[in-house]
Structures are given as C-alpha cells and as structure tokens.
Amino acid sequence: MMFNKLCKATRKTAVGQPDALIDLEDVVKTYQSAAGSFCALRGVSLEIDAGEFVAVIGKSGSGKSTLLNMITGIDRPTEGEVWVNGAPLHDLNEDQLAVWRGRNLGIVFQFFQLLPMLSLAENVMLPMDLADYGTRRQRRTRALQLLDQVGLTEHADKLPSAVSGGQQQRAAIARALATDPPILVADEPTGNLDSATAAAVFALFEQLASEGKTILMVTHDRELATCAARAIVLADGAIV
C-alpha cells in the first residue's frame, strides 16, 4: 500500500504537476452536525515552497485552523488533495500519518504545551525519545544545542514554571526542532505574549527560515504577518 502511494507521489512530479513542498489542490472541508452542514474550506488551492516563511491570517471562523489541520494531517479533506513533502496526506491512514508527522513536522502552540514536570531540556528531548532519535547522550547534547540556539542555555535544567512565557515559547520552538523536521507549523505562537517578546519570537522564525526551514504561521496579528515573506488571507473558508 505505501509503495503504491509513493509511486503515486513520484508520478505526480514526473508528469509535471506542482512539486512545492506543501501543495493543496481544490481542498473542500465540510463538517456535519445536528444543525446541518458547515463548509470550513471552499476549494482552497495553495503552494508553499521549501524555505518559505508564510503567515496565514483571518478572522475567527475564517478557516485558519482547518487549513492547518489539513496540512498537519490532523484532519482530512472532504474533497481535494493535500500533498506535503511528497506524501499524499489525504490517502494515508492514521498509523502512516503518525510516522509521517514525526519525521516531517514540528508544531508550536499558542500555550506552549510544555510538560510541567520535565525540565526544558527534557521537554526538548521528548520528541527524540518518542522517535528513537540517537542515543540518550546524543539527545541531551542536541537538546542543549537547540536551547542555546534560542538563547536558553542557562535555563536548560529549569522547570517551565520557573521561566517566563516568552522563554517557554522559545523552549517550545526548540522542542519543535528536535528531530530536525523540514516544516515548522506555528498556531498563534505569539498570541499569549507581549509585543516585545512576540517580536523576538518572530525574529527567531525569520532566522530559521533563512537557514532553510519552511515556516507556516497562523496568526491574528496582521501587522506581524506583513513581516513574513508571504501572507495568505482567509475569509469564509477561501483564500482572498
């Protein structure tokens, strides 16, 4: 089954189809409820190339979270196709998606989601533990390197409660980079931070993009979004 899907991905590129790192083709997402059907995405087509820093903006209910769920494989399209780093997410089963996420995605959340009983270094090591990435010593070394990259070396062995919100978010970014994924997805990563700290986190994303990471950031902050290399505006489930 997986061989057939990989062959499909190879044929897609071979026949001259778009080979962007992230490629959505006519994606529709409709939810059913007791009140009836609701269309969250309406025929969205989108390409994002490797190394791009893209901001997705829109009002509440515009489809931002649904779009993010399509790209991360958390949800599936009702119609259309979602290709990310050559994988047809619309066709993969849950086990395949779990393996794919571990190798391809780092996710940063608005409220950090650090485990409170683990130190910052242990939080960064956790994705490596789950992915069986290197030896225990190698994981610790990489965690310290990543914490140094985000300016948290001296806080490596502190619990999340012992550092500020901005420092927790930087630790969360280090954790998202733990297994060196090609894509970093950030869902309102500055929504819980003051403006100065938000700017520092944004600058870190810019640095990571300059080093080759593909950054997709969902935000309500239009001023911040205009500083990204490209901004995508969603309204009523469509790109406007």
N, C-alpha and C positions, 0 to 999 in steps of 0.2 A: 504493500500500500504506500509506504513512504517513498519507495523507489519510484513509483508511478507519479507521485506528487512532485518529486524533484525533477523527473523528466519533463513534467508539465512546465515547471519553472524554467528549465533550460530551453524548451521550445519557445516559450514566451519571449525570451531575449533573442533567440535565434531568428525569429520571424520579424524582428524589428519593432516589437512592442516597447513602450517606455521602460527603461531599466533604472528608474530612480530608486533610491534606497527605500522610500515609502511611496506607494502607488495605490491610490484608491480610485476605483472605476465605477461610476454611477451607483454609489452606495445609498441605499434606502434602508432606514431602520424604523419599523413600525411596532409600537407596543400595544398590546391588547389588555383592556381592563373592563371592569363591570360597567364603567361609564362609556365604553366604546373604544375605538382605536385612536391612537395618537401617533402622528408621524414626526419623529425626532430628527431624522435626517432625510433630506429630499434630493436624491440624485447627486450626491456630492462626489466630485472628481478632484483629485489633488495629487500633486507630485512634490516630493521633498528629496533633494539630492544629498548625498553624503557630505558632511561637514557644514551643512546649513544650520543657522540659528533662526528658528521660526517661532513667532508668537501667534497664538490663537486667541482672539478677543471676541467678546459678545456679551449681551445681557444675560441674566439668569433665564434659563429655559431656551436659549438660542441653539443649543445642541453641542456645546463645547465638550461637556463630559461624555456624551455619547460618542462623539468623534474620537476622543481619547480612548474610550473603551474599545472602539473598532481597531485602532492602531496597536493597542496592547494585547488584543485578543481576549479581553475580559468579556466582551460580548460579540455577537455575530451579526452580520448584516442580514436584513430580510431579503434584500436583492443587492446585486453587485458583487464586486470582488475587492479584497484587501490583500495586497502583497507588501510584505515588509522584509527587507534584506533577502529577497528571493523566495520567501516562504509564502504559500497561499493560506493565510490565516483563516479564510472563510471555509477551508476544507479540512483543517486539522482537527483531530479530536482533543479532548481535554488533556490527556497524558502527553501528547505531542506538543500541545501549546505550553504546558508547564516546562518541558525540556527546552523548548524554543525560547521562552522568556528568560530562563536562567542564563542563556548564552548571549542573548541579543539586547536585553533591556535593563536599564537602571531606572528606577522610579523614585521621584522626590515628591513628598506630600506636603500639604499646607501645614499640617500639625505635627510634622517631623516623624512621628511613629517610631521613635527610638524605644527600645525595651528598657524600662526604668531600672531594672536590677542588674543590667550589664553596663560596664564602663563604655566610654566612647569607642575605645579600641576594640572591645569585644563586640559592640554593635556593628562595627565595620567588618569584623572578621566573620560575622554570622552568615552572610551570603556565600562566602568562600567555604565555610563549613558545610553548608547545605549542598553546594555544587562539587564538593570534594576537590577543591582547588588548592593544589600544592600540599605541603606538609604543614603541621601546626606552626612550626617556626617560620616558615615562609609566609604563612597567612599573617602572623604577628608583624613580620617585617613589612609586608605590603600595607597593612593597616596603618602602621606608623608613618610610612611614606605618604600615604594618601592624606592622613591627618596633617602632616607637615605641609602638603600642597595647599590645604585650605586654612592654614595658619593656626592649627590647634595642637601642635606637638606637646606643649606643656600641660594640656588638659587630657591627654590620652587615657589616663587611668582614673579619671573622674566619672562619677555617675551623671547622667543627663540633668538631673535636678540641681547639680552643683554649677552649671554653666548657664549663660543667657540664652534667650530664644534664638538670637542670631547665630550663636555658636552651635546650638543644637541643629539648626538648619544646615550649617556648613558640615557638621558631622554626618547628617543625613545625605548630603551630596557625596561625601567621601564613601559612605556605605553604598550608594547607588553605583559608584565607580569600581567597587571591589573586584568584580570579575572581569573588568575591562570590556564592558559591552560597547558596541558601536553606537547605540542610541540611548540618549538620556531624555526621559519624559518627566516634565515637572508640572504638577497640577496645583495652580495658585501658590507657588513656592514662597512668594513674598507677602501673601495676604495676611499673615499673622505677625508681620514685622514692621517696625517703624521705618520711615522713609530712608534714613541714612543706612540702616542695616540692609534694607531691600536693595539699595543701590550697590552695596558691596557684594551681595549675593548675585545680582545681575552681572556685575563685572566678572565674577568667577565663571559664570556661564559663558560670557564672551571669550574668556581665556580658554576654556575647554573647547569651544567651537574652533578657535584659531589653531588648536592642537589636533583637530580632525574629528572631534565628536560631533554627532548630529544631535542638536538640541531642539526639542519641541516643548514649548512652554505655554500653558494655558493661563491666562491672566485676565482680570477685570480692569487692570490699570492701563488705560490707553496711552498715557504719557510714557510709561515704561516700555510698552510694546513697540512704540515707534522707534526705539533704540535698537531693536532686533534687526537682523539683516532683512527680514521679510515679515510682514504682518498679514494674517488671514482673519477677515472679519466674518463672523457667522450671525445670521439673523433668521429666525423661524426655520432652522434646520437647513439653511442653504448658505453657500459662500457668496457674499455680496461685495 
